[in-house]
Amino acid sequence: MTSNDKLLQQPQVRVVDLKIEGMTCASCVNRVERKLGKIDGVEATVNLPLESARVHVPEGVSDEQILQTVDSAGYKARLVHPHGSRATHTAARAGTGNDDGGRHSVEGTGPTGTDHTGMGPEDTDHDGMDHMAHGGTAATLRPRLILAGVLTVPVLLISMLPALQFSNWGWVAALLALPVVTWSAWPFHRAAAINARHLASTMDTLVSIGVAASYLFSLATLAADPGLTAAPEMAGMGGAGEVHLYFEVASVVTTFLLLGRYLEANAKTRAGDALKALLTLGAKDAVVLRNGTEVRIPADTLSVGDLIVVRPGEKIAADGIVTQGQSAVDTSLITGESVPVEVGPGDAVTGATVNTSGRLLVTATRVGSETTLAQMGRLVSEAQSGKAPIARLADRISAVFVPIVLGIAVLTFVLWLLLGGDLQAAFTAAVAVLVIACPCALGLATPVGLLTGTGRGAQLGILIRGPQVLEDTRTVDTIVLDKTGTVTDGRLSVVRTLAFATAASGAPAEAGAASPASRAAEAELLRLAGAVEAAGEHPIAVAIAAAAQNAADDGALPGHGLSPLPAVTGFDSAPGGGVRGTVEGHAVVAGRPGWLQENGITLTGETRTALRTEQEAGSTAILVAVDGRTAGIISLQDNLKPGSVAAIARLRALGLRPVLLTGDNAVVAARVADAVGIAPADVLADVRPEGKVEAIKRFQAEGATVAMAGDGVNDAPALAQADLGIAMGSGTDVAIEAADLTVMGNDLGQVATAIELSRRTLATIKTNLFWAFFYNAVGIPVAALGLLNPMIAGAAMAASSVLVVGNSLRLRRFGKTGQRLPAN
């Protein structure tokens, strides 16, 4: 049982988000997690570059207790958005954290860039601390770096070049180096002192000891022999003399490390730009109709039901339904798709998308933290705050890393002194060991890669729910695709209505009669079926209801406006089966043959023949029965999405086996599969929702690792059962909630892109960890053998963190130059 499974068994567990100041390396992360984990029932995930923690807190443990525990570890913690939080946290899927309950971070004020994820604009600059700046912001590090650079250059030149030396140059070097090793290096010394008070050690401990030891050793040596550098010809470390002073070592190491942190802070800020940009996409204000008058109000004060006026070129301020007007809406900010979407009355629109042409009136349906944009921000932030399984190895190593390095440094000094008798060589080797060690790179390897990958995904309209998803995409070998809305556009349309020789009034006639009824009978059949289907939400129901309404509109008397479909009572539906209800006193049943039989309706041979004929023509055929007798067939057809063929080819190139799974009939399914290039053996038709789950289980029992892509309510159980659930963003909230990956557009190609990006992100994290481990595995022994100058060690240490962050930033270019991940 995983830790998330255990959490789900605790209904009163809430999630608290914290901002933590003072962490500098993986050792800090491990200590905070370990301290919090000592509280009974508490589990914490700490993110180094975000300087944040997500803590699962059981009932009975107060927020103050959590804050005090972090403070006792030597760090400063504060709650993120403690106002308005709710008491409990329940998740629809282990580890997803989909519910907002108990989240201090998700309660915001609106869709205007306010962070519903604990990282809103109001938190990006708190007391001068940027949310990405572990170890200090670029702004706070810059003056220390400038001072260090200005003073280090003369110290280095005087110490290393005999031609520049003068009488008592050692004292000048000591004086110039003093501000560098004190004020410039103060962040290292301060962090080391704080940790020492708690009997702990971090990377700052190693740096502080190395810098202080170099300076104090040199100062003591000079004080013991004040005339050591009295003669100009006395050379420094690199010269011919016997002067062994390390002022330049202390200065150069401090400067290199500050430079590394400065570059790292700038790079990590760029890594988080994607999420910050996402959170500021929303409209800042909105024009609403109040008593017939247009009033401009802040977007974060919108309420459900407000009628929003959206002019050409303006952003839509909230999710809603178009009430009036026709336009094309640019959804690229949300979905990543460049082609505008045509919308009209009754169509849903998403907040933060741009109205490109006509004037729209939109009725707000979701505002504030409930909008699609806010939910996207929450999902991305949750993913960035998580911890991939691959990162646990780094955590275990960092827990003991610094004490081991301190031990190695002491052992190096002692062995060099005993075996070589050279105090200077022993000291140099020990300092190099202290300086070369870099648990900082280990701590950055996973979260910065995850931060950049998920941020780039958000820009492309791809939401990666958590770090575990990255591992899952690597192992998936089979992808099951729902047909309607995933491979096809899901916009079914009625192409034919066939009425049998039976009246809706129930006049006796044999169902399946060879001669079709009159146009009036077909219209009546469509009207009754449309009335009962109007209460459903399946694409088939929507299409039949729309066709019936259009027919009713066409038949309306002049001046009478729309002719609404008759009301339905006693409505009931079965997912994947059909619908039933009473319309104008008639019992109407519509759906699959099995659904009609379940309702006691007998299908004659003629009816089955007519049904088969429609299906062989490539149509989705729906039987309609009125008052216990089959009354006719309504045939619908669906079209392939333009990019489905190319998307299937890309999925194959990724090493995946595509399988078409649908509740539609075998003939239609085979036609679609043939068109997109799916093998006949990989087509499963006439599958009801519960059958979809069984199909996923069957593939898993055969040893396959299965991904499932779908967009409907009836896909949610299968998405949850699959090893990797992928929801199409054009689908329902239920499907999206059950999925691991969500693509906000409706293009199947985005599914392939999502898998490619997930695999690329995982590969980047692995590369980061490899170099972080390799760097230390090679650097420490080399330093211990005396083969590494401390100044070079300092430069290498700084470079390691910058390298890890820079490698992660390459993910920002994903998809911009057509780059694709090779199949593996």
C-alpha positions in Angstrom: 0.0 0.0 0.0 1.4 3.4 -1.0 1.5 6.4 1.3 -1.2 8.0 -0.8 -3.4 4.9 -0.3 -3.0 5.3 3.4 -3.9 9.0 3.2 -7.1 8.2 1.4 -8.2 6.0 4.3 -8.0 9.1 6.6 -11.0 11.2 5.7 -10.0 14.0 8.0 -6.6 14.6 6.4 -6.1 18.0 5.1 -3.4 19.5 2.9 -1.4 22.5 4.1 0.9 24.4 1.7 4.0 26.2 3.2 6.6 28.6 1.9 10.0 27.8 3.6 12.9 30.2 3.6 16.6 29.2 4.2 16.8 25.9 2.3 19.9 25.6 0.1 20.5 21.9 -0.8 19.0 18.4 -0.7 20.1 18.0 2.9 17.8 20.8 3.9 14.9 19.2 2.0 15.5 15.9 3.7 15.8 17.4 7.2 12.5 19.3 6.9 10.7 16.2 5.6 12.2 14.1 8.3 11.3 16.6 11.1 7.7 16.9 9.9 7.4 13.2 9.4 8.1 12.7 13.2 4.7 14.2 13.9 2.3 11.3 14.1 0.3 11.0 10.8 2.0 13.8 9.0 3.6 13.3 5.6 5.4 16.1 3.8 6.9 16.7 0.3 9.4 19.5 0.2 10.4 21.3 -3.1 13.8 22.9 -3.1 13.6 25.3 -6.1 10.1 26.4 -5.2 11.0 26.7 -1.5 7.7 25.1 -0.7 6.2 22.2 1.1 3.0 20.3 0.8 2.0 18.7 4.1 -0.7 16.1 4.7 -1.9 16.9 8.2 -4.3 14.6 10.2 -7.0 15.8 12.5 -5.7 17.1 15.8 -2.4 18.6 14.4 -2.6 22.4 14.2 -1.0 24.6 11.6 1.0 26.3 14.4 2.5 22.9 15.3 3.6 22.4 11.7 5.2 25.9 11.6 7.0 25.4 14.9 8.3 22.1 13.7 9.8 23.7 10.6 11.2 26.5 12.7 12.8 24.0 15.0 14.6 22.5 12.1 16.3 25.9 11.5 14.1 27.3 8.7 11.4 29.9 8.5 7.9 28.7 7.4 4.7 30.5 6.6 1.3 29.3 5.5 0.2 30.0 1.9 -3.3 31.5 1.8 -4.4 30.3 5.3 -7.8 32.1 4.8 -10.8 30.3 3.6 -9.5 26.8 3.8 -11.9 23.9 4.4 -11.6 21.1 6.9 -11.1 17.9 4.9 -9.2 16.6 2.0 -10.5 13.8 -0.2 -9.0 12.8 -3.5 -10.7 11.0 -6.4 -7.5 9.3 -7.2 -4.5 8.3 -5.1 -2.0 11.1 -5.0 -3.8 13.5 -7.3 -5.1 15.8 -4.7 -8.0 16.8 -6.9 -10.2 18.1 -4.2 -9.7 21.6 -2.9 -10.6 20.7 0.7 -8.1 21.8 3.3 -5.8 23.4 0.8 -4.4 26.6 2.1 -3.1 27.3 -1.3 -6.1 26.9 -3.6 -8.4 29.5 -2.1 -8.0 32.6 -4.3 -9.9 35.6 -5.4 -10.4 35.2 -9.0 -9.1 34.2 -12.4 -7.0 37.2 -13.0 -3.7 35.7 -12.2 -4.3 35.2 -8.5 -2.5 32.0 -7.6 -4.9 29.2 -6.6 -1.9 27.0 -6.2 0.1 28.7 -3.6 2.3 30.5 -6.1 0.3 33.6 -7.0 1.8 36.9 -7.9 1.3 38.1 -4.3 3.8 35.4 -3.2 6.4 36.0 -5.8 8.0 38.8 -3.9 7.7 38.3 -0.2 10.2 40.1 2.0 12.5 40.2 -1.0 12.4 36.5 -1.5 11.4 35.2 -5.0 9.5 31.9 -5.0 12.2 30.3 -7.1 15.2 31.6 -5.2 16.6 29.0 -2.9 19.7 30.5 -1.4 18.7 34.1 -2.2 17.3 36.0 -5.2 19.4 37.3 -8.0 18.8 40.8 -6.7 20.0 40.0 -3.2 23.0 38.1 -4.5 24.1 40.7 -7.0 25.8 43.3 -4.7 27.6 40.5 -2.8 28.8 39.1 -6.0 30.0 42.4 -7.4 31.9 43.2 -4.2 33.5 39.8 -4.2 34.5 40.0 -7.9 36.0 43.5 -7.5 38.1 42.5 -4.5 39.0 39.0 -5.6 40.7 40.0 -8.8 43.6 42.0 -7.1 43.9 39.3 -4.4 44.3 36.6 -7.0 46.7 38.6 -9.1 48.9 39.6 -6.2 49.0 36.1 -4.7 49.6 34.2 -8.0 51.9 36.6 -10.0 55.4 37.3 -8.3 55.9 40.2 -10.7 53.0 42.1 -9.0 54.0 41.4 -5.5 55.4 44.2 -3.2 56.6 44.5 0.4 54.1 43.1 2.8 51.7 42.1 0.0 50.3 39.4 2.2 48.7 41.9 4.6 47.1 43.8 1.7 45.7 40.5 0.4 44.3 39.7 3.8 42.7 43.1 4.0 41.1 42.9 0.6 39.9 39.3 1.2 38.3 40.2 4.5 35.0 41.7 3.1 34.8 38.8 0.6 35.0 36.1 3.2 32.7 37.9 5.7 30.0 40.1 4.0 30.0 38.4 0.6 30.1 34.9 2.1 27.6 35.8 4.8 24.8 33.7 3.3 26.9 30.6 3.6 28.1 31.4 7.2 24.6 32.4 8.4 23.0 29.2 7.1 25.9 27.1 8.5 25.5 28.7 11.9 21.7 28.2 12.0 22.1 24.5 11.1 24.9 24.1 13.6 22.6 25.3 16.4 20.3 22.4 15.5 23.3 20.0 15.3 22.8 19.7 11.5 24.9 20.3 8.5 24.3 21.3 4.8 26.3 22.3 1.8 26.6 25.8 3.4 28.5 24.1 6.3 31.1 22.7 3.9 31.5 26.0 2.1 31.6 28.1 5.3 34.2 25.8 6.9 36.3 25.7 3.7 36.3 29.5 3.2 36.8 30.3 6.9 39.6 27.7 7.3 41.4 29.0 4.2 41.3 32.6 5.5 42.0 31.9 9.2 44.8 29.5 8.4 46.5 32.1 6.2 46.0 34.9 8.7 47.4 32.7 11.5 50.4 31.8 9.3 51.0 35.5 8.5 50.5 36.6 12.2 53.0 33.9 13.3 55.6 35.4 10.9 54.7 39.0 10.1 57.7 39.3 7.8 56.7 36.4 5.7 55.9 38.6 2.7 58.1 41.5 3.6 60.4 40.9 0.6 58.8 41.6 -2.8 60.5 38.6 -4.3 58.6 36.2 -2.0 56.2 34.3 -4.2 52.8 33.0 -3.5 51.3 29.6 -4.0 52.2 29.4 -7.6 55.6 30.9 -7.2 59.1 29.6 -6.3 59.1 30.7 -2.7 57.8 28.9 0.4 54.9 31.3 1.2 51.7 29.3 1.6 48.9 31.7 2.0 45.3 30.9 0.9 43.6 34.3 0.8 43.1 34.0 -2.9 41.5 30.5 -2.4 39.0 31.8 0.1 38.2 34.8 -2.1 37.9 32.9 -5.4 35.8 30.0 -3.9 33.4 32.6 -2.5 33.2 34.5 -5.8 32.6 31.3 -7.9 29.9 30.0 -5.5 28.1 33.3 -5.5 28.3 33.5 -9.3 26.9 30.0 -9.5 24.0 30.8 -7.2 23.3 34.0 -9.1 23.2 32.2 -12.4 21.2 29.5 -10.9 18.6 31.9 -9.4 18.2 33.6 -12.8 17.9 30.2 -14.6 15.3 28.9 -12.1 13.2 32.0 -12.5 13.1 31.2 -16.2 12.1 27.7 -15.4 9.1 28.9 -13.5 8.1 31.5 -16.1 5.6 29.2 -17.8 3.5 28.7 -14.7 3.6 32.4 -13.8 2.6 33.3 -17.3 -0.3 30.8 -17.1 -1.5 32.2 -13.9 -1.6 35.8 -15.3 -3.4 34.9 -18.5 -6.9 35.8 -17.3 -8.7 39.0 -17.9 -8.3 41.7 -15.3 -11.8 43.1 -15.7 -15.1 42.3 -17.4 -18.0 44.2 -18.8 -21.4 42.8 -17.5 -25.0 43.7 -18.2 -26.8 45.0 -15.1 -30.4 46.1 -15.7 -29.6 46.7 -19.4 -26.6 48.8 -18.7 -23.0 47.8 -19.4 -20.9 48.0 -16.2 -17.1 47.3 -16.0 -16.1 45.4 -12.9 -12.9 43.6 -11.7 -13.0 40.0 -13.1 -12.4 38.6 -9.6 -15.8 39.9 -8.5 -17.8 38.0 -11.1 -20.6 35.7 -10.0 -22.1 32.7 -11.6 -25.0 33.8 -13.8 -23.5 37.2 -14.7 -24.0 38.2 -18.3 -20.6 39.2 -19.7 -20.2 41.4 -22.8 -17.1 40.3 -24.8 -16.1 42.6 -27.7 -13.7 41.6 -30.5 -10.1 41.4 -29.3 -11.1 41.0 -25.6 -10.4 38.1 -23.3 -13.3 36.1 -22.0 -13.3 36.7 -18.2 -14.8 33.4 -17.0 -16.0 30.1 -18.2 -19.5 30.3 -19.6 -22.1 29.6 -22.2 -22.6 31.9 -25.2 -26.1 33.4 -24.9 -26.0 35.7 -28.0 -23.6 36.3 -30.9 -21.4 34.5 -33.3 -17.6 34.6 -33.3 -14.3 32.8 -33.6 -12.5 32.3 -30.3 -8.7 31.9 -30.1 -8.1 29.1 -27.5 -4.4 28.8 -28.1 -3.5 30.1 -24.6 -5.4 27.3 -23.0 -5.3 24.4 -25.5 -2.2 25.1 -27.5 -4.2 24.9 -30.7 -3.7 27.8 -33.1 -6.9 27.5 -35.2 -9.7 29.7 -33.7 -12.9 27.8 -32.8 -16.3 29.0 -34.1 -18.8 29.5 -31.4 -22.5 30.6 -31.2 -25.4 30.5 -28.8 -25.3 27.4 -26.6 -21.6 26.8 -27.1 -19.3 26.7 -24.1 -16.3 29.0 -23.9 -13.3 29.1 -21.5 -12.0 32.0 -19.5 -8.7 33.6 -20.7 -9.5 32.7 -24.4 -9.7 35.6 -26.8 -12.8 36.7 -28.8 -11.4 37.4 -32.3 -14.4 38.8 -34.2 -18.1 39.3 -33.3 -19.6 40.6 -30.1 -20.6 37.9 -27.6 -22.8 37.8 -24.6 -21.6 35.0 -22.3 -23.4 33.7 -19.2 -20.8 32.9 -16.5 -20.9 29.3 -15.3 -17.6 29.1 -13.4 -15.7 31.9 -11.8 -12.8 32.4 -9.5 -11.0 29.3 -8.4 -13.5 27.1 -10.3 -12.5 28.3 -13.8 -10.6 26.1 -16.2 -7.6 28.4 -16.0 -7.5 28.3 -12.1 -7.8 24.5 -12.2 -5.0 24.3 -14.8 -2.8 26.3 -12.5 -3.6 24.2 -9.5 -2.9 20.9 -11.4 0.4 22.2 -12.7 1.5 23.5 -9.3 0.6 20.2 -7.7 2.7 18.3 -10.2 5.6 20.7 -9.6 5.3 20.2 -5.9 5.4 16.5 -6.0 8.4 14.2 -5.9 9.1 11.5 -8.5 10.1 8.0 -7.2 13.5 8.5 -8.9 14.2 11.4 -6.6 14.0 9.2 -3.5 17.5 7.9 -4.1 18.9 11.5 -4.0 17.0 12.0 -0.7 18.5 9.0 0.9 22.0 10.0 -0.1 21.6 13.7 0.9 20.5 12.6 4.4 24.1 11.4 5.1 26.0 13.2 2.5 27.4 16.3 4.4 28.5 14.3 7.5 30.3 11.9 5.2 32.0 14.7 3.4 33.1 16.3 6.6 34.5 12.9 7.7 36.3 12.4 4.4 37.8 15.9 4.7 39.1 15.2 8.2 40.4 11.8 7.1 42.1 13.4 4.1 43.9 15.9 6.3 45.0 13.3 8.8 46.3 10.8 6.2 48.2 13.5 4.2 49.8 14.7 7.4 50.7 11.2 8.7 51.9 9.8 5.3 53.4 12.9 3.7 54.2 15.1 6.7 53.2 18.1 4.6 50.9 20.4 6.5 50.3 22.6 3.5 49.4 19.7 1.1 47.1 18.2 3.8 45.3 21.5 4.3 44.9 22.1 0.6 43.5 18.6 -0.1 41.1 18.8 2.9 39.7 22.2 1.7 39.3 21.0 -1.8 37.2 18.1 -0.5 35.0 20.5 1.4 34.5 22.8 -1.6 34.0 20.2 -4.3 31.1 18.4 -2.6 27.8 19.7 -3.9 24.5 18.2 -2.6 22.9 21.3 -4.1 23.0 19.7 -7.5 21.3 16.6 -6.2 18.5 18.7 -4.7 17.9 20.6 -7.9 18.1 17.7 -10.3 14.5 16.5 -10.1 12.4 19.5 -9.1 13.8 21.9 -11.7 13.4 19.4 -14.4 9.8 18.7 -13.3 9.2 22.5 -13.0 10.3 23.2 -16.5 8.6 20.2 -18.1 5.2 20.8 -16.5 5.5 24.5 -17.2 6.2 23.8 -20.9 3.3 21.3 -20.9 0.9 24.0 -19.6 2.0 26.3 -22.5 1.1 23.5 -24.9 -2.2 22.7 -23.3 -0.9 19.6 -21.6 -1.4 19.0 -17.8 0.8 16.4 -16.2 -0.9 15.6 -12.9 2.2 14.5 -10.9 5.7 13.1 -11.0 4.6 9.5 -11.0 3.0 10.1 -14.4 6.5 10.6 -15.9 7.5 7.1 -14.8 4.2 5.7 -16.1 4.7 7.1 -19.6 8.1 5.4 -19.9 6.6 2.0 -19.4 3.4 2.2 -21.3 3.2 -0.1 -24.3 -0.5 -0.1 -25.2 -2.8 2.8 -25.7 -6.6 2.3 -25.8 -8.5 5.0 -27.6 -12.1 5.8 -27.2 -13.6 6.4 -30.7 -16.2 9.2 -30.3 -14.6 12.5 -29.3 -11.1 11.1 -29.3 -10.3 9.6 -32.7 -13.4 11.1 -34.3 -14.6 14.7 -33.8 -17.5 13.5 -31.7 -19.9 15.8 -33.5 -22.4 13.2 -34.7 -25.1 14.4 -37.0 -28.4 12.7 -38.0 -28.1 11.6 -41.6 -31.3 9.6 -41.9 -34.5 8.8 -40.1 -36.3 5.6 -41.0 -39.8 5.2 -39.6 -41.4 1.7 -39.7 -45.1 1.3 -40.6 -46.3 2.1 -37.2 -47.8 5.3 -35.8 -46.7 7.0 -32.7 -50.2 6.6 -31.4 -49.7 2.9 -31.2 -51.8 1.9 -34.2 -51.1 -1.8 -34.8 -48.6 -2.5 -37.5 -45.7 -4.9 -37.8 -42.4 -3.4 -37.0 -39.9 -3.7 -39.7 -42.4 -3.4 -42.6 -40.7 -3.0 -45.9 -42.3 0.2 -46.9 -41.2 3.4 -45.0 -43.7 5.6 -43.5 -44.5 9.1 -44.7 -42.3 12.1 -44.0 -44.7 13.1 -41.3 -44.1 9.8 -39.5 -40.4 10.3 -39.7 -40.7 13.8 -38.3 -42.9 12.5 -35.5 -40.4 9.8 -34.7 -37.5 12.3 -34.6 -39.6 14.7 -32.4 -40.3 12.0 -29.8 -36.8 10.6 -29.8 -35.3 14.1 -29.6 -37.5 15.0 -26.7 -36.3 12.1 -24.6 -32.7 12.4 -25.8 -32.6 16.1 -24.9 -32.3 15.1 -21.2 -29.1 13.1 -21.9 -25.5 14.3 -22.4 -24.0 11.6 -24.6 -22.9 12.9 -28.1 -25.5 10.7 -29.7 -28.2 12.2 -27.4 -27.0 15.7 -28.2 -27.0 15.1 -31.9 -30.5 13.6 -32.0 -31.9 16.4 -29.8 -30.3 19.0 -32.0 -31.7 17.5 -35.2 -35.2 17.3 -33.6 -35.0 20.9 -32.5 -33.8 22.1 -36.0 -36.8 20.2 -37.5 -39.1 21.8 -35.0 -37.7 25.3 -35.8 -38.2 24.7 -39.5 -41.8 23.8 -38.9 -42.5 26.8 -36.5 -45.3 29.2 -37.5 -44.1 32.6 -38.7 -43.9 35.0 -35.7 -44.0 32.2 -33.2 -40.3 31.9 -32.7 -38.7 28.6 -31.6 -40.9 25.5 -31.2 -39.5 23.8 -28.1 -39.4 20.0 -27.9 -42.1 18.5 -25.7 -41.2 17.8 -22.1 -40.1 14.4 -20.9 -41.0 12.8 -17.6 -39.7 9.7 -15.9 -36.4 10.1 -17.7 -33.8 7.3 -17.2 -30.6 6.4 -18.9 -28.0 3.6 -19.0 -24.4 4.5 -19.9 -23.7 2.8 -23.2 -27.2 1.6 -23.5 -29.8 4.3 -24.1 -32.5 6.5 -22.7 -36.2 6.2 -21.9 -39.0 8.5 -20.7 -42.5 9.5 -21.2 -43.3 12.2 -23.9 -46.9 13.5 -24.3 -48.2 10.3 -22.7 -46.1 7.9 -24.9 -43.4 5.6 -23.5 -40.3 6.3 -25.6 -37.2 4.1 -25.5 -34.1 4.8 -27.6 -30.8 3.1 -27.8 -29.0 -0.1 -28.6 -30.8 -3.4 -29.3 -29.9 -4.8 -25.9 -31.4 -1.7 -24.2 -34.7 -2.1 -26.0 -34.8 -5.8 -25.1 -34.0 -5.0 -21.4 -37.1 -2.8 -21.6 -39.3 -5.7 -22.8 -39.4 -4.7 -26.5 -39.1 -7.6 -29.0 -37.0 -7.1 -32.1 -38.3 -8.8 -35.2 -36.1 -10.2 -37.9 -37.1 -7.3 -40.2 -36.0 -4.8 -37.6 -32.7 -6.5 -37.2 -32.2 -6.6 -40.9 -32.9 -2.9 -41.3 -30.6 -2.2 -38.4 -27.8 -4.2 -40.0 -28.3 -2.4 -43.3 -27.8 1.0 -41.6 -24.7 -0.2 -39.8 -23.1 -1.7 -42.9 -23.5 1.7 -44.5 -21.1 3.1 -41.8 -23.8 4.7 -39.6 -24.3 4.6 -35.9 -27.9 3.3 -35.8 -30.2 4.0 -32.8 -33.4 2.1 -32.4 -36.5 3.9 -31.2 -39.5 2.3 -29.7 -42.8 4.0 -28.9 -45.4 2.4 -26.5 -43.6 -0.9 -26.5 -43.2 -1.3 -30.3 -40.1 -0.5 -32.4 -41.0 2.6 -34.4 -37.9 3.2 -36.4 -34.2 3.8 -36.7 -32.2 7.1 -36.5 -28.9 6.9 -38.2 -25.9 9.1 -37.3 -22.4 9.5 -38.7 -19.2 10.8 -37.2 -16.1 12.3 -38.9 -12.5 11.6 -38.2 -10.5 14.4 -36.6 -8.1 15.9 -39.2 -5.0 14.9 -37.2 -6.0 11.4 -36.1 -4.1 9.5 -38.8 -0.8 11.3 -38.1 -1.4 10.9 -34.4 -1.8 7.2 -34.6 1.5 7.0 -36.6 3.2 9.0 -33.9 1.9 6.8 -31.2 3.3 3.8 -33.1 6.6 5.5 -33.5 6.7 5.9 -29.7 6.5 2.1 -29.4 2.8 2.0 -28.5 0.2 -0.4 -29.7 -3.0 1.6 -30.5 -6.3 -0.1 -29.7 -9.8 1.2 -30.7 -12.4 0.7 -28.0 -16.0 1.8 -28.6 -19.6 1.2 -27.7 -20.4 1.6 -31.4 -21.2 -1.3 -33.7 -18.4 -3.4 -35.2 -18.9 -2.2 -38.8 -18.5 1.5 -37.9 -15.6 0.7 -35.6 -13.8 -1.3 -38.3 -14.3 1.6 -40.8 -12.8 4.1 -38.5 -9.9 1.8 -37.5 -9.1 1.1 -41.2 -9.1 4.9 -41.9 -6.6 5.7 -39.1 -4.4 2.7 -39.5 -5.4 0.5 -36.5 -5.2 -3.2 -37.1 -8.5 -5.1 -37.3 -7.4 -7.4 -34.4 -7.0 -4.3 -32.2 -10.6 -3.1 -32.6 -13.1 -3.7 -29.7 -16.6 -2.7 -30.6 -20.1 -2.9 -29.0 -18.3 -2.4 -25.6 -20.4 -0.9 -22.8 -18.8 1.3 -20.1 -18.3 -1.6 -17.7 -16.9 -3.6 -20.6 -14.3 -0.9 -21.1 -12.9 -1.4 -17.6 -12.9 -5.2 -18.2 -11.0 -4.7 -21.5 -8.3 -2.6 -19.7 -8.0 -5.3 -17.0 -7.7 -8.0 -19.7 -4.8 -6.2 -21.4 -3.2 -5.7 -18.0 -3.6 -9.4 -17.1 -1.8 -10.2 -20.4 1.2 -8.2 -19.2 0.5 -4.9 -21.0 1.0 -1.5 -19.4 -2.0 0.3 -20.6 -2.8 4.0 -21.3 -6.4 5.0 -22.0 -7.5 8.1 -23.8 -11.1 9.3 -23.6 -13.3 12.3 -23.0 -16.8 11.2 -21.7 -18.4 10.4 -18.4 -18.5 6.7 -19.5 -14.7 6.8 -20.0 -14.0 7.8 -16.4 -13.9 4.3 -14.9 -11.6 3.0 -17.7 -9.3 6.1 -17.3 -9.0 5.4 -13.6 -8.3 1.7 -14.2 -5.6 2.3 -16.8 -2.0 2.5 -15.8 -2.0 6.0 -17.4 -5.3 7.8 -17.9 -5.4 10.6 -20.6 -8.4 12.9 -20.7 -9.2 15.0 -23.7 -9.9 18.5 -22.4 -12.9 18.9 -24.6 -14.5 16.2 -22.5 -16.2 16.1 -19.1 -14.9 17.2 -15.8 -15.4 13.6 -14.5 -13.1 12.2 -17.2 -10.5 14.9 -16.6 -10.6 14.3 -12.8 -10.0 10.6 -13.3 -7.0 11.0 -15.6 -3.3 11.3 -15.1 -2.6 13.5 -18.1 -5.0 16.0 -19.6 -4.8 17.6 -23.0 -6.8 20.8 -23.0 -7.5 20.6 -26.8 -9.4 18.0 -28.8 -6.6 16.9 -31.1 -5.4 13.3 -30.7 -2.0 14.5 -31.8 -1.7 16.3 -28.4 -1.9 12.9 -26.7 1.2 11.8 -28.6 2.8 15.2 -27.7 1.9 14.7 -24.0 3.6 11.3 -23.9 6.7 12.7 -25.7 7.0 15.6 -23.3 6.5 13.3 -20.3 9.3 11.0 -21.5 11.6 13.9 -22.4 11.1 15.4 -18.9 11.9 12.1 -17.3 15.0 11.7 -19.4 16.1 15.2 -18.4 15.7 14.4 -14.7 17.7 11.2 -15.1 20.4 13.1 -16.9 20.5 15.7 -14.1 20.8 13.0 -11.5 23.5 11.1 -13.4 25.7 14.2 -13.6 25.0 15.2 -10.0 26.0 11.7 -8.8 28.9 11.4 -11.3 30.3 14.9 -10.3 30.5 14.0 -6.6 31.7 10.4 -7.3 34.6 11.6 -9.3 35.3 15.0 -7.7 35.7 14.0 -4.1 38.3 11.2 -4.6 40.3 13.5 -7.0 40.3 16.3 -4.4 41.2 13.8 -1.6 44.2 12.7 -3.6 45.5 16.3 -3.8 44.9 16.6 -7.5 42.4 19.4 -7.3 43.1 23.1 -6.5 40.4 24.4 -4.1 39.8 27.3 -6.5 39.1 24.9 -9.4 36.9 22.9 -7.0 34.9 26.0 -6.2 34.3 26.7 -9.9 33.3 23.2 -10.6 30.9 23.1 -7.7 29.2 26.3 -8.9 29.1 24.9 -12.4 27.4 21.7 -11.4 24.2 23.5 -10.1 24.1 25.7 -13.2 24.6 22.7 -15.4 21.6 20.9 -13.9 19.4 23.9 -14.2 20.6 24.7 -17.7 19.9 21.2 -18.9 16.4 21.4 -17.5 15.8 24.7 -19.3 16.2 22.9 -22.6 12.7 21.6 -22.1 11.4 25.1 -22.7 12.2 24.6 -26.4 10.2 21.3 -26.6 7.8 21.4 -29.6 9.2 24.7 -30.9 11.4 23.2 -33.6 9.5 20.1 -34.3 11.7 18.0 -32.1 10.3 14.6 -31.1 11.4 12.0 -28.7 12.6 8.8 -30.4 10.6 5.7 -29.6 12.0 3.7 -26.7 
